[in-house]
Amino acid sequence: MASMNLNLIIVVALTTMVFLCDGRLVSNFYRHSCPSAEVIVKTVVEKHVSQDSTVAAALLRMHFHDCFVRGCDGSVLINSTANNTAEKAALPNLTLRRFDVIDDVKREVEKNCSGVVSCADILALATRDAVAKIDGPSWRVRTGRRDGVVSNQSEALANIPPPTSNLSQLQTFFARKGLALKDIVVLSGGHTIGNGHCNFFSNRLYNFSGKGDMDPALNASYAQQLKTKCKNLSDNTTFVEMDPNSSLTFDTNYYSILNQNKGLFQSDAALLNNSTSRDYVNQQLNKKEFFKNFEKSMRKLSEIQVKTGNAGQIRRQCAFVNS
C-alpha cells in the first residue's frame, strides 16, 4: 500500500511538472516561484481604486486593447523608442490611462520576486481585482503568461475595433480572437463604467452621413444633451460618461439606456441591429445573468493568443523590453 501511494505521488508530481512546463495557463501559476504575487497585485490595485474609482474602467479598457493586439502579452504597456512607434501611440490608445498603476504593482512584485511575474499577468489580474473592488463581477484568472517583445502602432490600428464599427465589422474583429456574438454584447457591457471622448462619437452629432446631420439611431434628446458638452466635430479633449449618471457603478444600466437608443458609440447602437444580439442585450438586464456572462467572456478574453513556456520574456519594467 505504501509503495502504491508513493507511486501515485510521483505520477501526480510528474504530471504537474509537465502541465506547468508545457505552455498552458494554470491557476496560481506562481504558487512556488512567487507565492505572494496575487496578493500583492490585489493590495496595490485596491489601494489605487480606493483613491480613484475610475481606475477600474481604465484598466478594463487597457486589458481589452492589449489582448486584441498580439494577444494578452502586455505589448500595450511598452513605450515608443527612437526606432519604433509602439501601440500606445495609436489613435485608439491615446486615451488609455493609469499605466502608473501597473508600474506600481510591478515594482512591488519585483521587490519580492525579481524577474518572475510577467507584466501580462499583472495586467490581467489587476483588471479583475479593480472591477471586483467596485462591486463588479470577479472572474478566474489563470496565470503563466509571458510578455511580448513587439509593440507596433499599425497593428493596434488594424486590430482594435473602432467605436464607429457596425455589427458585421464587430463580428469580424471579435471572430479573429475567437469571440462570438454573445461575447461582443457582454463585453460591451464594460461600457457601464468609464468615459468616452467626444471625437470618438461626435460624427453622430454633427456629420453622420457627411451632410451635417445627426445619426437617426441616436435618441434625439440625448443627442442634444451631448451637443452641450461636445461643442464641435473636432473636439478631442472633452469626455462624457458612457453610462450617464451610472459610470462609476458596474451594473446593468448600460443595457437599459441602450434600449432607449442612448448608446454612446455607433458600436453600441449596432447591438440593436440584429435580432439575436438584441436578445442578448435584453438577457443582460438581469444582473445575475450579466455578471455570470461577463465573467465567462472575460476569461475567454484574457486568454487570447497568450505567450507561455519559452515564448517572449519576463520584462523587468513593463514599459521597456529587456535589453
Secondary structure as UniProt FT lines:
FT   HELIX           2..21
FT   TURN            22..23
FT   TURN            27..33
FT   TURN            35..36
FT   HELIX           37..51
FT   TURN            53..54
FT   HELIX           55..67
FT   TURN            68..70
FT   HELIX           75..77
FT   TURN            82..83
FT   HELIX           87..89
FT   HELIX           91..93
FT   TURN            94..95
FT   HELIX           99..112
FT   TURN            114..116
FT   HELIX           119..133
FT   TURN            134..135
FT   HELIX           153..159
FT   TURN            163..164
FT   HELIX           167..175
FT   TURN            176..178
FT   HELIX           181..188
FT   HELIX           189..192
FT   STRAND          195..197
FT   HELIX           198..200
FT   TURN            201..202
FT   HELIX           203..206
FT   TURN            216..217
FT   HELIX           220..227
FT   TURN            228..229
FT   TURN            233..234
FT   STRAND          239..241
FT   TURN            244..245
FT   TURN            247..248
FT   HELIX           253..258
FT   TURN            259..261
FT   HELIX           266..269
FT   HELIX           270..272
FT   HELIX           275..283
FT   TURN            284..285
FT   HELIX           287..301
FT   TURN            302..305
FT   TURN            309..310
FT   TURN            318..319
//
